[in-house]
Amino acid sequence: MIELDWIKQCVRAETYFYSAHADKERLADNLVLIEVEEAIQNGIILEQYADTGRGASCLLVGFTNLGKPVHIVIGYKSDQVVIITVYILTPPKFITPFKRNRL
């Protein structure tokens, strides 16, 4: 299980990196790096995933300082946070930033 405090600490210490996929998705949603950091620092973990084929990960939701809702899937490699993907959530998958649409 990935701990929220550890994620935030790694981001503050800049011991994290983006996967190529996460950086592509971030750019597609016009998110700058500081906005992702803001969302992580005020975020909460919505879901924990034991193993998605690359180890444990979690889904974090947070908001930028301007109020944009951002979802971030986070994993880890050694002692670093890995941002696996990042996106601004949109329906129909989520009803609200915190509630998944169970179609």
Secondary structure, DSSP 8 states (H G I E B T S, - for coil): ---HHHHHHHHHTT-EEE-HHHHHHHHHTT--HHHHHHHHHT-EEEEEES-SSSS-EEEEEEE-TT--EEEEEEEEETTEEEEEEEEE--TTTEEETTEE---
